[in-house]
Amino acid sequence: MKVRNSLRSLKERHRDCQVVRRKGRVYVINKTQRRFKARQG
C-alpha cells in the first residue's frame, strides 16, 4: 500500500477506485485492481 499526499490523482486512474475514510485516515480501495490501494495520513 502506498502512502501519498494526494489521493484524488490516484482515484482518477481506475473507474473502480473508491475513497474511504476509516479511523481518521483516508484510503483508496479498489476491489478489482488491488495495486491501487493507498493511504493518506
C-alpha positions as semicolon CSV with decimal commas, in nm:
position;residue;x (nm);y (nm);z (nm)
1;M;0,000;0,000;0,000
2;K;0,128;0,343;-0,092
3;V;0,116;0,640;0,143
4;R;0,055;0,954;-0,061
5;N;-0,007;1,325;-0,018
6;S;-0,285;1,349;-0,275
7;L;-0,530;1,064;-0,323
8;R;-0,750;1,237;-0,575
9;S;-0,498;1,175;-0,854
10;L;-0,495;0,803;-0,768
11;K;-0,872;0,786;-0,777
12;E;-0,872;0,901;-1,141
13;R;-0,654;0,610;-1,254
14;H;-0,923;0,342;-1,247
15;R;-1,301;0,353;-1,256
16;D;-1,342;0,116;-0,959
17;C;-1,137;0,324;-0,715
18;Q;-1,321;0,446;-0,406
19;V;-1,205;0,699;-0,148
20;V;-1,297;0,579;0,203
21;R;-1,246;0,736;0,547
22;R;-1,158;0,495;0,826
23;K;-1,035;0,588;1,174
24;G;-0,934;0,939;1,068
25;R;-0,733;0,820;0,770
26;V;-0,825;0,840;0,404
27;Y;-0,790;0,529;0,190
28;V;-0,824;0,447;-0,177
29;I;-0,954;0,095;-0,221
30;N;-1,017;-0,100;-0,538
31;K;-1,177;-0,442;-0,538
32;T;-1,080;-0,538;-0,893
33;Q;-0,727;-0,391;-0,922
34;R;-0,558;-0,438;-0,585
35;R;-0,249;-0,242;-0,683
36;F;-0,432;0,090;-0,647
37;K;-0,454;0,065;-0,268
38;A;-0,330;0,380;-0,097
39;R;-0,346;0,560;0,235
40;Q;-0,323;0,923;0,342
41;G;-0,241;1,048;0,693
